Structures are given as C-alpha cells and as structure tokens.
Amino acid sequence: MMGKTIEEINLGDKACFEKTISESDVYLFAGITGDLNPAHINQVASENTMFQGRIAHGVLVSGLISTVLGMHLPGPGTIYLGQELKFTAPVKIGDTIKAEAEVIEMIKEKNRIKLKTICTNQHGKVVIEGIATVMPPKVL
C-alpha cells in the first residue's frame, strides 16, 4: 500500500482522523515516554490546577496528526520531516479530537509538501494548530 505521490496531490487537498482520548491512552503514553507529570496521571493533584482535572499530554494528542499524514494524506510511505505546534487548549480524558491536515504549499523539485495542521475537540474548539512538512512517497 502506498500513499499519494506529489503528482497526485493538489493545493487545498484535505484529510482528517478522529479519536476519543481514553484514560488508557494517557496512562500508556505516560508509561512509554516516562512523562508522569501529575497533570496527566494524578486526578487529586490535577484538580488543584487551572485545568481542574487531568489533561492529556499535548504530544499524545498531536500524534493524531501523524496518523493523518502517514495513513491518509499523503499516506503510507510518507516521511514526516517537521512539525510546528501551538497548544491552544487542554484536552481532557474523554474528549474526541479531530486532527486535520490541508496542503498549503508544494515544493515539487524537492518532493516536499507543507500542510496546515489543526486539532479540534468535540465542541469545535481548536486545541492544537501548526504546520507540518512531509516528503510524500515516490514511485521507484
């Protein structure tokens, strides 16, 4: 299975992926990364923060962008070269996040694509925004 090549992609092309962030997602991510910040794993301690409860790791949530790029646009075979991120709102356990990517620039001579990336919650609130740079697959 191979994703779209740069010749098959156009400015304005979009793709998305949606997932509900579970308590298991947060605990597994904490265990894998070693980020045991109480804001993510300790309900009692996190209730005394500005978020008034546990929040998901920002990088866990931004990983949904990787799913869009690696599985949908451009898709399998894509090489993720870079990502600028701005975390604009917290994600609580149980929030459903929609990650979206839109092609905003194509550099055909270098086989590079830039995509506007945005993650929104079930209320339409933007929780992450940024720009991704990828190398779509090539036909050999």
C-alpha positions in Angstrom: 0.0 0.0 0.0 1.4 3.4 -1.0 0.1 6.9 -0.3 -0.2 9.6 -2.9 2.8 10.9 -4.7 3.4 14.6 -5.1 2.0 14.3 -8.7 -1.3 13.1 -7.2 -1.6 15.9 -4.6 -3.1 19.3 -5.1 -3.1 22.5 -3.1 -6.1 22.5 -0.8 -6.3 18.7 -0.5 -7.5 17.7 3.0 -7.7 14.7 5.2 -8.7 14.0 8.8 -8.8 11.4 11.6 -10.9 11.4 14.7 -10.3 9.7 18.1 -11.7 9.8 21.6 -8.8 10.2 24.1 -9.1 7.5 26.8 -7.7 7.1 30.2 -5.7 4.1 28.9 -4.2 6.3 26.1 -2.9 8.7 28.7 -1.5 6.1 31.0 0.1 4.1 28.2 1.7 7.2 26.8 2.9 8.2 30.2 4.5 4.8 30.7 6.1 4.7 27.2 7.6 8.2 27.5 8.2 8.4 31.2 6.2 11.6 31.4 4.4 11.0 34.7 3.5 14.7 35.3 0.7 14.8 37.8 -1.3 17.0 35.4 -1.8 13.8 33.3 -1.9 10.9 35.8 -3.0 12.2 39.3 -6.6 13.2 39.5 -6.4 14.6 43.0 -3.3 16.8 42.3 -4.6 17.9 39.0 -7.9 19.1 40.5 -5.9 21.9 42.1 -4.6 23.2 38.8 -6.0 25.7 36.3 -7.4 22.8 34.4 -9.3 21.4 37.4 -8.6 17.8 36.4 -6.3 15.6 34.3 -5.4 16.6 30.8 -3.8 14.5 28.0 -0.2 15.0 27.0 -0.1 17.6 24.2 2.3 15.4 22.3 0.0 12.4 22.6 -2.8 14.5 21.0 -0.5 15.9 18.3 0.4 12.3 17.4 -3.1 12.1 15.8 -1.7 14.5 13.1 0.9 11.8 12.3 -2.0 9.4 11.7 -3.5 11.8 9.1 -0.2 12.2 7.3 1.0 8.6 7.5 -2.3 6.9 6.7 -4.4 9.4 4.7 -2.6 12.4 3.1 -0.1 11.7 1.6 -0.5 8.3 3.3 1.7 5.2 3.6 5.3 5.8 2.7 5.3 9.4 3.8 8.3 10.7 5.6 7.4 13.2 8.4 10.2 15.9 8.3 9.0 18.5 10.7 6.1 20.0 12.7 5.5 23.4 14.2 2.9 23.1 17.0 1.0 25.5 19.2 -1.1 24.1 22.0 -4.1 26.3 22.4 -6.4 24.5 24.8 -6.3 21.5 27.1 -7.6 18.0 26.1 -9.4 16.2 28.8 -9.8 12.4 29.1 -12.9 11.6 27.1 -12.6 14.4 24.6 -13.0 13.4 21.0 -10.3 15.0 18.9 -10.4 15.6 15.1 -7.0 16.0 13.5 -7.0 17.7 10.1 -4.3 18.5 7.5 -4.6 20.7 4.4 -2.0 21.0 1.7 -0.8 24.7 1.7 2.5 24.5 -0.2 4.1 22.2 -2.7 7.8 22.2 -3.5 7.9 19.6 -6.3 11.6 19.9 -7.2 12.4 18.8 -3.6 9.4 16.4 -3.2 8.2 18.3 -0.2 4.7 19.3 1.0 3.7 21.7 3.7 0.3 21.2 5.4 -1.7 23.3 7.8 -2.5 21.0 10.7 -5.3 21.6 13.3 -6.8 19.5 16.0 -10.3 20.4 17.4 -12.3 18.9 20.2 -15.9 17.7 20.1 -17.1 21.3 20.7 -15.1 22.6 17.7 -12.5 24.3 19.9 -9.0 24.4 18.4 -6.6 22.6 20.8 -3.6 22.4 18.5 -2.5 24.2 15.4 0.6 24.2 13.3 2.4 23.4 10.1 3.8 20.0 9.0 6.5 19.4 6.4 6.5 16.0 4.7 8.1 14.0 1.9 5.4 12.1 0.1 6.2 8.6 -1.3 7.9 8.3 -4.7 7.3 5.8 -7.4 10.6 4.0 -8.0 
